[in-house]
Amino acid sequence: MTLTLVGATLIDGTGADPLAQATVTIDGDTIASVGKGGGKTRSKGDVLDLAGLTLLPGLMDAHAHLGLVTDFTADPGAMSSAEIAARTFRNCELCIDAGFTTVRDMCGVDGGLAHTVASGQVRGPRIFPSAAAIVQTGGHGHITG
């Protein structure tokens, strides 16, 4: 399937000046072409008019906490595993909706969440998990009851 995006101001992430009235053609999951255009196009497939909008590459968050969803003043175990999972999945959705297509999770989630998102079971960004944090007792990050 081919999708052509027309009329947006394109920020390409290279440091170049924004390109007004850009045309971006996506073929499958590949950006096939980027150029100046807008307006009418003779593209095969769907055309989406983005006039007045800005198009930019996905953002990356290098220090996220997708799985930190509990109230740290509550007793450990006060929230069920299902609630924690639901809130973590919601955080994944919020990231992707805010334009973050990649996150580095700094403690809290494991490769299971990354796999769940990558397999399409949950909407979310590409996740690079770091697993458990290494912290000193009583220091920053020591959040057990």
N, CA, C and O atoms as CSV, one atom per row, in Angstrom:
chain,resi,resn,atom,element,x,y,z
A,1,MET,N,N,0.838,-1.178,0.000
A,1,MET,CA,C,0.000,0.000,0.000
A,1,MET,C,C,0.884,1.244,0.000
A,1,MET,O,O,1.905,1.295,0.687
A,2,THR,N,N,0.491,2.215,-0.756
A,2,THR,CA,C,1.222,3.476,-0.835
A,2,THR,C,C,0.376,4.579,-0.210
A,2,THR,O,O,-0.826,4.678,-0.454
A,3,LEU,N,N,1.031,5.405,0.601
A,3,LEU,CA,C,0.390,6.550,1.228
A,3,LEU,C,C,1.247,7.766,0.928
A,3,LEU,O,O,2.459,7.745,1.138
A,4,THR,N,N,0.619,8.822,0.438
A,4,THR,CA,C,1.333,10.061,0.151
A,4,THR,C,C,0.802,11.149,1.070
A,4,THR,O,O,-0.399,11.416,1.117
A,5,LEU,N,N,1.720,11.771,1.798
A,5,LEU,CA,C,1.396,12.869,2.705
A,5,LEU,C,C,1.757,14.162,2.007
A,5,LEU,O,O,2.897,14.328,1.574
A,6,VAL,N,N,0.815,15.083,1.887
A,6,VAL,CA,C,1.065,16.327,1.150
A,6,VAL,C,C,0.729,17.547,1.992
A,6,VAL,O,O,-0.160,17.511,2.843
A,7,GLY,N,N,1.458,18.630,1.737
A,7,GLY,CA,C,1.120,19.935,2.268
A,7,GLY,C,C,1.665,20.294,3.633
A,7,GLY,O,O,1.529,21.445,4.047
A,8,ALA,N,N,2.276,19.369,4.354
A,8,ALA,CA,C,2.784,19.672,5.698
A,8,ALA,C,C,4.117,20.401,5.618
A,8,ALA,O,O,4.797,20.389,4.592
A,9,THR,N,N,4.468,21.034,6.730
A,9,THR,CA,C,5.825,21.540,6.901
A,9,THR,C,C,6.626,20.386,7.472
A,9,THR,O,O,6.269,19.835,8.514
A,10,LEU,N,N,7.714,20.013,6.797
A,10,LEU,CA,C,8.507,18.853,7.181
A,10,LEU,C,C,9.767,19.284,7.927
A,10,LEU,O,O,10.562,20.079,7.426
A,11,ILE,N,N,9.932,18.745,9.128
A,11,ILE,CA,C,11.193,18.860,9.863
A,11,ILE,C,C,11.833,17.486,9.769
A,11,ILE,O,O,11.297,16.515,10.305
A,12,ASP,N,N,12.981,17.390,9.088
A,12,ASP,CA,C,13.543,16.074,8.820
A,12,ASP,C,C,14.527,15.578,9.881
A,12,ASP,O,O,14.985,14.437,9.806
A,13,GLY,N,N,14.857,16.408,10.858
A,13,GLY,CA,C,15.751,15.971,11.927
A,13,GLY,C,C,17.221,16.058,11.600
A,13,GLY,O,O,18.053,15.632,12.401
A,14,THR,N,N,17.568,16.600,10.443
A,14,THR,CA,C,18.982,16.700,10.054
A,14,THR,C,C,19.600,18.039,10.437
A,14,THR,O,O,20.816,18.216,10.352
A,15,GLY,N,N,18.763,18.977,10.858
A,15,GLY,CA,C,19.239,20.325,11.134
A,15,GLY,C,C,18.957,21.283,9.988
A,15,GLY,O,O,19.160,22.491,10.115
A,16,ALA,N,N,18.490,20.744,8.870
A,16,ALA,CA,C,18.133,21.597,7.736
A,16,ALA,C,C,16.894,22.414,8.089
A,16,ALA,O,O,16.131,22.042,8.980
A,17,ASP,N,N,16.701,23.513,7.395
A,17,ASP,CA,C,15.511,24.330,7.606
A,17,ASP,C,C,14.259,23.513,7.292
A,17,ASP,O,O,14.300,22.632,6.433
A,18,PRO,N,N,13.150,23.792,7.972
A,18,PRO,CA,C,11.895,23.101,7.663
A,18,PRO,C,C,11.508,23.299,6.193
A,18,PRO,O,O,11.747,24.359,5.616
A,19,LEU,N,N,10.924,22.287,5.612
A,19,LEU,CA,C,10.503,22.310,4.216
A,19,LEU,C,C,8.989,22.491,4.167
A,19,LEU,O,O,8.239,21.601,4.568
A,20,ALA,N,N,8.544,23.644,3.675
A,20,ALA,CA,C,7.111,23.915,3.562
A,20,ALA,C,C,6.528,23.153,2.380
A,20,ALA,O,O,7.225,22.876,1.404
A,21,GLN,N,N,5.262,22.823,2.475
A,21,GLN,CA,C,4.537,22.150,1.391
A,21,GLN,C,C,5.252,20.867,0.931
A,21,GLN,O,O,5.407,20.625,-0.266
A,22,ALA,N,N,5.674,20.071,1.884
A,22,ALA,CA,C,6.401,18.843,1.560
A,22,ALA,C,C,5.465,17.749,1.073
A,22,ALA,O,O,4.278,17.731,1.396
A,23,THR,N,N,6.026,16.840,0.290
A,23,THR,CA,C,5.332,15.630,-0.129
A,23,THR,C,C,6.189,14.445,0.305
A,23,THR,O,O,7.362,14.353,-0.056
A,24,VAL,N,N,5.597,13.543,1.078
A,24,VAL,CA,C,6.290,12.346,1.548
A,24,VAL,C,C,5.487,11.146,1.081
A,24,VAL,O,O,4.295,11.039,1.366
A,25,THR,N,N,6.140,10.246,0.364
A,25,THR,CA,C,5.484,9.039,-0.124
A,25,THR,C,C,6.006,7.847,0.660
A,25,THR,O,O,7.213,7.626,0.754
A,26,ILE,N,N,5.075,7.085,1.218
A,26,ILE,CA,C,5.408,5.908,2.010
A,26,ILE,C,C,4.890,4.693,1.263
A,26,ILE,O,O,3.706,4.611,0.935
A,27,ASP,N,N,5.783,3.752,0.998
A,27,ASP,CA,C,5.423,2.517,0.305
A,27,ASP,C,C,5.610,1.371,1.298
A,27,ASP,O,O,6.739,1.001,1.620
A,28,GLY,N,N,4.515,0.817,1.776
A,28,GLY,CA,C,4.597,-0.214,2.813
A,28,GLY,C,C,5.077,0.411,4.107
A,28,GLY,O,O,4.424,1.298,4.656
A,29,ASP,N,N,6.233,-0.055,4.599
A,29,ASP,CA,C,6.794,0.532,5.810
A,29,ASP,C,C,8.079,1.316,5.523
A,29,ASP,O,O,8.900,1.542,6.412
A,30,THR,N,N,8.232,1.724,4.255
A,30,THR,CA,C,9.434,2.443,3.827
A,30,THR,C,C,9.068,3.817,3.276
A,30,THR,O,O,8.126,3.946,2.494
A,31,ILE,N,N,9.813,4.843,3.683
A,31,ILE,CA,C,9.648,6.163,3.082
A,31,ILE,C,C,10.309,6.100,1.716
A,31,ILE,O,O,11.531,5.987,1.612
A,32,ALA,N,N,9.497,6.173,0.672
A,32,ALA,CA,C,9.996,6.010,-0.696
A,32,ALA,C,C,10.554,7.301,-1.266
A,32,ALA,O,O,11.525,7.274,-2.023
A,33,SER,N,N,9.945,8.450,-0.908
A,33,SER,CA,C,10.446,9.721,-1.429
A,33,SER,C,C,10.002,10.867,-0.542
A,33,SER,O,O,8.966,10.808,0.121
A,34,VAL,N,N,10.816,11.911,-0.549
A,34,VAL,CA,C,10.527,13.142,0.181
A,34,VAL,C,C,10.882,14.285,-0.754
A,34,VAL,O,O,11.945,14.277,-1.375
A,35,GLY,N,N,10.005,15.261,-0.857
A,35,GLY,CA,C,10.310,16.385,-1.725
A,35,GLY,C,C,9.364,17.546,-1.515
A,35,GLY,O,O,8.452,17.501,-0.690
A,36,LYS,N,N,9.610,18.580,-2.285
A,36,LYS,CA,C,8.772,19.776,-2.265
A,36,LYS,C,C,7.579,19.488,-3.154
A,36,LYS,O,O,7.730,18.918,-4.235
A,37,GLY,N,N,6.423,19.868,-2.720
A,37,GLY,CA,C,5.259,19.598,-3.557
A,37,GLY,C,C,4.017,20.158,-2.947
A,37,GLY,O,O,3.763,21.361,-3.007
A,38,GLY,N,N,3.238,19.280,-2.354
A,38,GLY,CA,C,1.950,19.701,-1.809
A,38,GLY,C,C,0.938,19.779,-2.929
A,38,GLY,O,O,1.236,19.433,-4.072
A,39,GLY,N,N,-0.224,20.221,-2.611
A,39,GLY,CA,C,-1.243,20.367,-3.645
A,39,GLY,C,C,-1.635,19.043,-4.254
A,39,GLY,O,O,-1.736,18.034,-3.557
A,40,LYS,N,N,-1.854,19.046,-5.554
A,40,LYS,CA,C,-2.306,17.844,-6.249
A,40,LYS,C,C,-1.130,16.917,-6.523
A,40,LYS,O,O,-0.014,17.365,-6.790
A,41,THR,N,N,-1.396,15.630,-6.454
A,41,THR,CA,C,-0.371,14.633,-6.741
A,41,THR,C,C,-0.999,13.498,-7.534
A,41,THR,O,O,-2.195,13.234,-7.413
A,42,ARG,N,N,-0.206,12.843,-8.330
A,42,ARG,CA,C,-0.690,11.722,-9.130
A,42,ARG,C,C,-0.185,10.409,-8.544
A,42,ARG,O,O,0.162,9.483,-9.277
A,43,SER,N,N,-0.149,10.341,-7.249
A,43,SER,CA,C,0.353,9.167,-6.564
A,43,SER,C,C,-0.641,8.020,-6.641
A,43,SER,O,O,-1.854,8.230,-6.628
A,44,LYS,N,N,-0.111,6.802,-6.723
A,44,LYS,CA,C,-0.949,5.621,-6.566
A,44,LYS,C,C,-1.199,5.456,-5.077
A,44,LYS,O,O,-0.319,5.751,-4.268
A,45,GLY,N,N,-2.374,4.992,-4.704
A,45,GLY,CA,C,-2.676,4.786,-3.294
A,45,GLY,C,C,-3.387,5.978,-2.691
A,45,GLY,O,O,-3.923,6.835,-3.394
A,46,ASP,N,N,-3.378,6.009,-1.376
A,46,ASP,CA,C,-4.088,7.048,-0.638
A,46,ASP,C,C,-3.253,8.315,-0.518
A,46,ASP,O,O,-2.026,8.260,-0.438
A,47,VAL,N,N,-3.938,9.461,-0.507
A,47,VAL,CA,C,-3.294,10.761,-0.328
A,47,VAL,C,C,-3.918,11.404,0.899
A,47,VAL,O,O,-5.141,11.467,1.030
A,48,LEU,N,N,-3.069,11.879,1.792
A,48,LEU,CA,C,-3.532,12.530,3.016
A,48,LEU,C,C,-3.042,13.970,3.013
A,48,LEU,O,O,-1.839,14.226,2.961
A,49,ASP,N,N,-3.981,14.908,3.068
A,49,ASP,CA,C,-3.642,16.331,3.062
A,49,ASP,C,C,-3.325,16.779,4.487
A,49,ASP,O,O,-4.189,16.737,5.363
A,50,LEU,N,N,-2.079,17.207,4.715
A,50,LEU,CA,C,-1.633,17.642,6.033
A,50,LEU,C,C,-1.378,19.148,6.078
A,50,LEU,O,O,-0.588,19.618,6.896
A,51,ALA,N,N,-2.040,19.901,5.207
A,51,ALA,CA,C,-1.851,21.351,5.170
A,51,ALA,C,C,-2.086,21.948,6.550
A,51,ALA,O,O,-3.072,21.632,7.217
A,52,GLY,N,N,-1.171,22.815,6.970
A,52,GLY,CA,C,-1.263,23.469,8.268
A,52,GLY,C,C,-0.667,22.665,9.409
A,52,GLY,O,O,-0.629,23.139,10.544
A,53,LEU,N,N,-0.200,21.450,9.127
A,53,LEU,CA,C,0.387,20.594,10.161
A,53,LEU,C,C,1.899,20.489,9.970
A,53,LEU,O,O,2.435,20.876,8.931
A,54,THR,N,N,2.565,19.966,10.975
A,54,THR,CA,C,4.012,19.752,10.906
A,54,THR,C,C,4.288,18.265,10.983
A,54,THR,O,O,3.705,17.561,11.807
A,55,LEU,N,N,5.164,17.792,10.140
A,55,LEU,CA,C,5.538,16.383,10.067
A,55,LEU,C,C,6.990,16.273,10.490
A,55,LEU,O,O,7.843,16.992,9.971
A,56,LEU,N,N,7.283,15.378,11.431
A,56,LEU,CA,C,8.658,15.198,11.871
A,56,LEU,C,C,8.891,13.746,12.233
A,56,LEU,O,O,7.937,13.000,12.455
A,57,PRO,N,N,10.169,13.331,12.296
A,57,PRO,CA,C,10.471,11.947,12.670
A,57,PRO,C,C,10.011,11.671,14.096
A,57,PRO,O,O,9.811,12.595,14.883
A,58,GLY,N,N,9.848,10.397,14.419
A,58,GLY,CA,C,9.471,10.008,15.770
A,58,GLY,C,C,10.514,10.461,16.775
A,58,GLY,O,O,11.713,10.459,16.494
A,59,LEU,N,N,10.042,10.848,17.945
A,59,LEU,CA,C,10.924,11.297,19.014
A,59,LEU,C,C,11.446,10.103,19.800
A,59,LEU,O,O,10.832,9.037,19.794
A,60,MET,N,N,12.581,10.278,20.478
A,60,MET,CA,C,13.156,9.240,21.323
A,60,MET,C,C,13.317,9.784,22.735
A,60,MET,O,O,13.812,10.895,22.925
A,61,ASP,N,N,12.900,9.001,23.723
A,61,ASP,CA,C,13.065,9.343,25.135
A,61,ASP,C,C,14.106,8.380,25.699
A,61,ASP,O,O,13.879,7.172,25.759
A,62,ALA,N,N,15.246,8.926,26.111
A,62,ALA,CA,C,16.350,8.089,26.586
A,62,ALA,C,C,16.278,7.795,28.079
A,62,ALA,O,O,17.161,7.124,28.613
A,63,HIS,N,N,15.249,8.282,28.761
A,63,HIS,CA,C,15.122,8.021,30.196
A,63,HIS,C,C,13.638,8.002,30.569
A,63,HIS,O,O,13.092,8.991,31.058
A,64,ALA,N,N,13.002,6.862,30.329
A,64,ALA,CA,C,11.578,6.712,30.605
A,64,ALA,C,C,11.370,5.725,31.750
A,64,ALA,O,O,12.246,4.915,32.054
A,65,HIS,N,N,10.193,5.806,32.382
A,65,HIS,CA,C,9.798,4.877,33.437
A,65,HIS,C,C,8.380,4.393,33.142
A,65,HIS,O,O,7.432,4.788,33.819
A,66,LEU,N,N,8.241,3.546,32.140
A,66,LEU,CA,C,6.920,3.083,31.727
A,66,LEU,C,C,6.211,2.289,32.814
A,66,LEU,O,O,4.987,2.348,32.928
A,67,GLY,N,N,6.972,1.546,33.614
A,67,GLY,CA,C,6.378,0.648,34.591
A,67,GLY,C,C,6.261,1.203,35.997
A,67,GLY,O,O,5.787,0.501,36.889
A,68,LEU,N,N,6.674,2.432,36.223
A,68,LEU,CA,C,6.540,3.011,37.555
A,68,LEU,C,C,5.160,3.646,37.681
A,68,LEU,O,O,4.986,4.839,37.432
A,69,VAL,N,N,4.186,2.834,38.070
A,69,VAL,CA,C,2.791,3.255,38.052
A,69,VAL,C,C,2.118,3.136,39.413
A,69,VAL,O,O,0.931,3.435,39.544
A,70,THR,N,N,2.860,2.706,40.418
A,70,THR,CA,C,2.251,2.511,41.731
A,70,THR,C,C,2.452,3.740,42.606
A,70,THR,O,O,3.290,4.598,42.328
A,71,ASP,N,N,1.663,3.799,43.666
A,71,ASP,CA,C,1.800,4.839,44.674
A,71,ASP,C,C,2.880,4.369,45.643
A,71,ASP,O,O,2.688,3.380,46.349
A,72,PHE,N,N,3.992,5.057,45.682
A,72,PHE,CA,C,5.131,4.593,46.473
A,72,PHE,C,C,4.906,4.702,47.973
A,72,PHE,O,O,5.683,4.156,48.756
A,73,THR,N,N,3.860,5.398,48.381
A,73,THR,CA,C,3.563,5.486,49.812
A,73,THR,C,C,2.685,4.326,50.261
A,73,THR,O,O,2.526,4.098,51.461
A,74,ALA,N,N,2.119,3.599,49.321
A,74,ALA,CA,C,1.247,2.466,49.655
A,74,ALA,C,C,2.100,1.240,49.959
A,74,ALA,O,O,3.286,1.186,49.633
A,75,ASP,N,N,1.475,0.272,50.583
A,75,ASP,CA,C,2.157,-0.981,50.876
A,75,ASP,C,C,2.486,-1.703,49.576
A,75,ASP,O,O,1.684,-1.705,48.642
A,76,PRO,N,N,3.677,-2.322,49.515
A,76,PRO,CA,C,3.985,-3.133,48.331
A,76,PRO,C,C,2.909,-4.212,48.182
A,76,PRO,O,O,2.512,-4.827,49.172
A,77,GLY,N,N,2.453,-4.436,47.005
A,77,GLY,CA,C,1.408,-5.414,46.752
A,77,GLY,C,C,0.002,-4.852,46.863
A,77,GLY,O,O,-0.973,-5.585,46.698
A,78,ALA,N,N,-0.114,-3.551,47.142
A,78,ALA,CA,C,-1.438,-2.944,47.260
A,78,ALA,C,C,-2.147,-2.859,45.917
A,78,ALA,O,O,-3.373,-2.762,45.870
A,79,MET,N,N,-1.394,-2.893,44.830
A,79,MET,CA,C,-1.984,-2.840,43.492
A,79,MET,C,C,-1.768,-4.206,42.828
A,79,MET,O,O,-0.677,-4.773,42.900
A,80,SER,N,N,-2.793,-4.716,42.196
A,80,SER,CA,C,-2.703,-6.035,41.569
A,80,SER,C,C,-1.804,-5.986,40.337
A,80,SER,O,O,-1.563,-4.925,39.762
A,81,SER,N,N,-1.320,-7.149,39.955
A,81,SER,CA,C,-0.493,-7.255,38.745
A,81,SER,C,C,-1.255,-6.789,37.516
A,81,SER,O,O,-0.677,-6.181,36.615
A,82,ALA,N,N,-2.558,-7.076,37.477
A,82,ALA,CA,C,-3.376,-6.657,36.333
A,82,ALA,C,C,-3.459,-5.139,36.243
A,82,ALA,O,O,-3.391,-4.578,35.149
A,83,GLU,N,N,-3.606,-4.469,37.389
A,83,GLU,CA,C,-3.653,-3.003,37.387
A,83,GLU,C,C,-2.321,-2.412,36.947
A,83,GLU,O,O,-2.279,-1.455,36.174
A,84,ILE,N,N,-1.247,-2.986,37.442
A,84,ILE,CA,C,0.090,-2.501,37.055
A,84,ILE,C,C,0.277,-2.667,35.552
A,84,ILE,O,O,0.764,-1.759,34.879
A,85,ALA,N,N,-0.113,-3.833,35.024
A,85,ALA,CA,C,0.020,-4.078,33.583
A,85,ALA,C,C,-0.831,-3.095,32.789
A,85,ALA,O,O,-0.368,-2.534,31.796
A,86,ALA,N,N,-2.080,-2.883,33.221
A,86,ALA,CA,C,-2.966,-1.968,32.502
A,86,ALA,C,C,-2.396,-0.559,32.474
A,86,ALA,O,O,-2.421,0.102,31.436
A,87,ARG,N,N,-1.884,-0.099,33.604
A,87,ARG,CA,C,-1.312,1.249,33.665
A,87,ARG,C,C,-0.025,1.351,32.853
A,87,ARG,O,O,0.243,2.383,32.236
A,88,THR,N,N,0.766,0.292,32.853
A,88,THR,CA,C,1.990,0.276,32.049
A,88,THR,C,C,1.645,0.318,30.560
A,88,THR,O,O,2.271,1.055,29.799
A,89,PHE,N,N,0.651,-0.470,30.144
A,89,PHE,CA,C,0.217,-0.461,28.746
A,89,PHE,C,C,-0.323,0.913,28.366
A,89,PHE,O,O,-0.102,1.379,27.248
A,90,ARG,N,N,-1.025,1.561,29.284
A,90,ARG,CA,C,-1.541,2.924,29.018
A,90,ARG,C,C,-0.385,3.894,28.828
A,90,ARG,O,O,-0.446,4.764,27.959
A,91,ASN,N,N,0.676,3.757,29.636
A,91,ASN,CA,C,1.857,4.604,29.447
A,91,ASN,C,C,2.473,4.401,28.070
A,91,ASN,O,O,2.942,5.356,27.450
A,92,CYS,N,N,2.474,3.167,27.593
A,92,CYS,CA,C,2.995,2.888,26.247
A,92,CYS,C,C,2.161,3.623,25.198
A,92,CYS,O,O,2.710,4.231,24.279
A,93,GLU,N,N,0.849,3.565,25.336
A,93,GLU,CA,C,-0.035,4.269,24.399
A,93,GLU,C,C,0.177,5.777,24.458
A,93,GLU,O,O,0.208,6.440,23.422
A,94,LEU,N,N,0.322,6.322,25.666
A,94,LEU,CA,C,0.536,7.760,25.802
A,94,LEU,C,C,1.842,8.187,25.132
A,94,LEU,O,O,1.906,9.255,24.525
A,95,CYS,N,N,2.877,7.361,25.239
A,95,CYS,CA,C,4.154,7.679,24.584
A,95,CYS,C,C,3.986,7.776,23.079
A,95,CYS,O,O,4.419,8.749,22.461
A,96,ILE,N,N,3.359,6.772,22.491
A,96,ILE,CA,C,3.223,6.754,21.030
A,96,ILE,C,C,2.311,7.886,20.573
A,96,ILE,O,O,2.558,8.488,19.528
A,97,ASP,N,N,1.259,8.188,21.337
A,97,ASP,CA,C,0.363,9.287,20.986
A,97,ASP,C,C,1.058,10.640,21.075
A,97,ASP,O,O,0.674,11.577,20.374
A,98,ALA,N,N,2.072,10.756,21.923
A,98,ALA,CA,C,2.823,12.009,22.068
A,98,ALA,C,C,3.966,12.116,21.066
A,98,ALA,O,O,4.690,13.112,21.067
A,99,GLY,N,N,4.144,11.107,20.208
A,99,GLY,CA,C,5.167,11.173,19.170
A,99,GLY,C,C,6.456,10.459,19.501
A,99,GLY,O,O,7.405,10.511,18.720
A,100,PHE,N,N,6.514,9.789,20.650
A,100,PHE,CA,C,7.731,9.049,21.016
A,100,PHE,C,C,7.647,7.652,20.430
A,100,PHE,O,O,6.830,6.837,20.858
A,101,THR,N,N,8.498,7.378,19.444
A,101,THR,CA,C,8.479,6.080,18.780
A,101,THR,C,C,9.519,5.126,19.353
A,101,THR,O,O,9.505,3.937,19.034
A,102,THR,N,N,10.420,5.628,20.194
A,102,THR,CA,C,11.446,4.812,20.836
A,102,THR,C,C,11.673,5.331,22.247
A,102,THR,O,O,11.770,6.538,22.463
A,103,VAL,N,N,11.757,4.402,23.219
A,103,VAL,CA,C,12.096,4.793,24.583
A,103,VAL,C,C,13.122,3.826,25.156
A,103,VAL,O,O,13.148,2.643,24.817
A,104,ARG,N,N,13.964,4.359,26.031
A,104,ARG,CA,C,14.880,3.552,26.843
A,104,ARG,C,C,14.286,3.570,28.238
A,104,ARG,O,O,14.297,4.605,28.903
A,105,ASP,N,N,13.762,2.427,28.691
A,105,ASP,CA,C,13.145,2.374,30.012
A,105,ASP,C,C,14.225,2.129,31.053
A,105,ASP,O,O,14.971,1.152,30.982
A,106,MET,N,N,14.292,3.023,32.010
A,106,MET,CA,C,15.340,2.975,33.035
A,106,MET,C,C,14.785,2.372,34.320
A,106,MET,O,O,14.481,3.094,35.270
A,107,CYS,N,N,14.660,1.108,34.347
A,107,CYS,CA,C,14.226,0.268,35.471
A,107,CYS,C,C,12.722,0.144,35.524
A,107,CYS,O,O,11.986,1.124,35.407
A,108,GLY,N,N,12.301,-1.048,35.698
A,108,GLY,CA,C,10.878,-1.280,35.877
A,108,GLY,C,C,10.274,-2.259,34.907
A,108,GLY,O,O,9.463,-3.091,35.314
A,109,VAL,N,N,10.627,-2.200,33.659
A,109,VAL,CA,C,10.052,-3.161,32.711
A,109,VAL,C,C,11.147,-4.067,32.179
A,109,VAL,O,O,12.333,-3.739,32.218
A,110,ASP,N,N,10.717,-5.209,31.684
A,110,ASP,CA,C,11.682,-6.162,31.147
A,110,ASP,C,C,11.429,-6.379,29.658
A,110,ASP,O,O,10.624,-5.676,29.047
A,111,GLY,N,N,12.107,-7.336,29.093
A,111,GLY,CA,C,11.966,-7.631,27.671
A,111,GLY,C,C,10.580,-8.100,27.294
A,111,GLY,O,O,10.207,-8.038,26.122
A,112,GLY,N,N,9.808,-8.568,28.260
A,112,GLY,CA,C,8.449,-9.014,27.971
A,112,GLY,C,C,7.573,-7.881,27.463
A,112,GLY,O,O,6.784,-8.070,26.537
A,113,LEU,N,N,7.709,-6.702,28.067
A,113,LEU,CA,C,6.926,-5.557,27.591
A,113,LEU,C,C,7.389,-5.157,26.195
A,113,LEU,O,O,6.571,-4.877,25.319
A,114,ALA,N,N,8.696,-5.132,25.994
A,114,ALA,CA,C,9.231,-4.782,24.669
A,114,ALA,C,C,8.695,-5.746,23.610
A,114,ALA,O,O,8.321,-5.322,22.516
A,115,HIS,N,N,8.658,-7.033,23.931
A,115,HIS,CA,C,8.153,-8.035,22.988
A,115,HIS,C,C,6.650,-7.864,22.753
A,115,HIS,O,O,6.176,-7.983,21.624
A,116,THR,N,N,5.903,-7.583,23.829
A,116,THR,CA,C,4.452,-7.407,23.719
A,116,THR,C,C,4.120,-6.246,22.793
A,116,THR,O,O,3.218,-6.355,21.961
A,117,VAL,N,N,4.839,-5.139,22.928
A,117,VAL,CA,C,4.608,-3.984,22.059
A,117,VAL,C,C,5.063,-4.299,20.631
A,117,VAL,O,O,4.345,-4.019,19.671
A,118,ALA,N,N,6.257,-4.883,20.495
A,118,ALA,CA,C,6.791,-5.173,19.159
A,118,ALA,C,C,5.903,-6.146,18.384
A,118,ALA,O,O,5.838,-6.081,17.157
A,119,SER,N,N,5.219,-7.045,19.092
A,119,SER,CA,C,4.358,-8.018,18.418
A,119,SER,C,C,2.984,-7.452,18.076
A,119,SER,O,O,2.173,-8.123,17.437
A,120,GLY,N,N,2.720,-6.209,18.507
A,120,GLY,CA,C,1.463,-5.561,18.164
A,120,GLY,C,C,0.327,-5.829,19.132
A,120,GLY,O,O,-0.806,-5.427,18.865
A,121,GLN,N,N,0.589,-6.492,20.243
A,121,GLN,CA,C,-0.465,-6.773,21.215
A,121,GLN,C,C,-0.870,-5.530,22.006
A,121,GLN,O,O,-1.998,-5.424,22.488
A,122,VAL,N,N,0.077,-4.586,22.131
A,122,VAL,CA,C,-0.168,-3.318,22.828
A,122,VAL,C,C,0.432,-2.211,21.967
A,122,VAL,O,O,1.542,-2.360,21.456
A,123,ARG,N,N,-0.293,-1.095,21.798
A,123,ARG,CA,C,0.248,0.051,21.062
A,123,ARG,C,C,1.318,0.712,21.914
A,123,ARG,O,O,1.114,0.970,23.100
A,124,GLY,N,N,2.446,0.978,21.303
A,124,GLY,CA,C,3.493,1.654,22.046
A,124,GLY,C,C,4.749,1.824,21.215
A,124,GLY,O,O,4.817,1.385,20.067
A,125,PRO,N,N,5.746,2.472,21.812
A,125,PRO,CA,C,7.006,2.720,21.101
A,125,PRO,C,C,7.914,1.494,21.133
A,125,PRO,O,O,7.663,0.537,21.866
A,126,ARG,N,N,8.952,1.541,20.340
A,126,ARG,CA,C,10.011,0.538,20.448
A,126,ARG,C,C,10.655,0.754,21.816
A,126,ARG,O,O,10.979,1.884,22.181
A,127,ILE,N,N,10.841,-0.333,22.575
A,127,ILE,CA,C,11.332,-0.216,23.947
A,127,ILE,C,C,12.670,-0.912,24.095
A,127,ILE,O,O,12.834,-2.070,23.710
A,128,PHE,N,N,13.624,-0.187,24.658
A,128,PHE,CA,C,14.901,-0.763,25.055
A,128,PHE,C,C,14.892,-0.818,26.584
A,128,PHE,O,O,15.145,0.196,27.234
A,129,PRO,N,N,14.602,-1.993,27.170
A,129,PRO,CA,C,14.502,-2.077,28.622
A,129,PRO,C,C,15.873,-2.252,29.271
A,129,PRO,O,O,16.778,-2.844,28.682
A,130,SER,N,N,16.016,-1.733,30.481
A,130,SER,CA,C,17.275,-1.932,31.210
A,130,SER,C,C,17.078,-2.858,32.394
A,130,SER,O,O,18.042,-3.171,33.093
A,131,ALA,N,N,15.854,-3.305,32.639
A,131,ALA,CA,C,15.506,-4.190,33.756
A,131,ALA,C,C,15.697,-3.467,35.079
A,131,ALA,O,O,15.505,-2.253,35.155
A,132,ALA,N,N,16.071,-4.193,36.115
A,132,ALA,CA,C,16.128,-3.611,37.460
A,132,ALA,C,C,17.261,-2.600,37.592
A,132,ALA,O,O,18.324,-2.736,36.986
A,133,ALA,N,N,16.997,-1.584,38.404
A,133,ALA,CA,C,18.016,-0.577,38.692
A,133,ALA,C,C,18.933,-1.075,39.797
A,133,ALA,O,O,18.526,-1.870,40.644
A,134,ILE,N,N,20.151,-0.610,39.783
A,134,ILE,CA,C,21.088,-0.891,40.867
A,134,ILE,C,C,21.175,0.383,41.694
A,134,ILE,O,O,21.634,1.417,41.208
A,135,VAL,N,N,20.731,0.306,42.952
A,135,VAL,CA,C,20.688,1.491,43.813
A,135,VAL,C,C,21.189,1.144,45.207
A,135,VAL,O,O,21.209,-0.021,45.603
A,136,GLN,N,N,21.587,2.158,45.932
A,136,GLN,CA,C,21.999,1.942,47.322
A,136,GLN,C,C,20.774,1.962,48.229
A,136,GLN,O,O,19.795,2.646,47.931
A,137,THR,N,N,20.817,1.231,49.313
A,137,THR,CA,C,19.720,1.206,50.261
A,137,THR,C,C,19.466,2.610,50.797
A,137,THR,O,O,20.375,3.277,51.290
A,138,GLY,N,N,18.220,3.043,50.692
A,138,GLY,CA,C,17.844,4.369,51.160
A,138,GLY,C,C,18.149,5.495,50.184
A,138,GLY,O,O,17.800,6.646,50.448
A,139,GLY,N,N,18.795,5.187,49.060
A,139,GLY,CA,C,19.146,6.205,48.083
A,139,GLY,C,C,18.076,6.407,47.038
A,139,GLY,O,O,17.000,5.812,47.101
A,140,HIS,N,N,18.389,7.265,46.066
A,140,HIS,CA,C,17.477,7.522,44.953
A,140,HIS,C,C,17.184,6.205,44.251
A,140,HIS,O,O,18.108,5.488,43.865
A,141,GLY,N,N,15.955,5.895,44.090
A,141,GLY,CA,C,15.573,4.656,43.430
A,141,GLY,C,C,15.247,3.532,44.395
A,141,GLY,O,O,14.727,2.499,43.972
A,142,HIS,N,N,15.533,3.698,45.670
A,142,HIS,CA,C,15.184,2.679,46.660
A,142,HIS,C,C,13.755,2.942,47.097
A,142,HIS,O,O,13.509,3.779,47.966
A,143,ILE,N,N,12.805,2.220,46.491
A,143,ILE,CA,C,11.399,2.577,46.666
A,143,ILE,C,C,10.596,1.486,47.345
A,143,ILE,O,O,9.366,1.531,47.333
A,144,THR,N,N,11.257,0.517,47.931
A,144,THR,CA,C,10.490,-0.551,48.582
A,144,THR,C,C,9.941,-0.054,49.912
A,144,THR,O,O,10.478,0.877,50.512
A,145,GLY,N,N,8.849,-0.697,50.370
A,145,GLY,CA,C,8.232,-0.332,51.637
A,145,GLY,C,C,9.119,-0.694,52.791
A,145,GLY,O,O,8.759,-0.458,53.945
